[in-house]
Amino acid sequence: MMGAGQIGSYDGKGIGDVHLWMRLNGKDIKDSNTVQTVDDDTTVLVCQVVTKIEAGDKLELIFSTDVAKGKLGFVTSQPGSKEKVPSMVFSAFKSSYTKTSKHYNKYNED
């Protein structure tokens, strides 16, 4: 799964860090946190994980900010006469490869 978002501030004056990670069924997915530093601009923050999900599971994209100046978060933009750029995109891919590796428990179990 992959989540990506355009981050920054609406006035273009925010400075600080934005964190993005995934949560499955109310529990943070280990080692999924990513961080991007924003300095008076916008940038893209990407979070990717490989994990097993089943019907009925609830997946969330969670973010937080460490702000040094202004306000930071996910922002949309519309460059000139072009279509709007969304603040967040999400993609999920199904893999037909089902062999469990020796690393599965390390990343997905307590």
Buried (B, 14 or more C-beta within 10 A) or exposed (E): BBBBBBBBBBEEEBBBBBBBBBBBEEEEBBEBBBEBEBEEEBEEBEBEBEBEEEEEEEBEBBBEBEBEEBEBBBBEEEEEEEEEBEBBEEEEEEEEEEEEEEEEEEBBEE
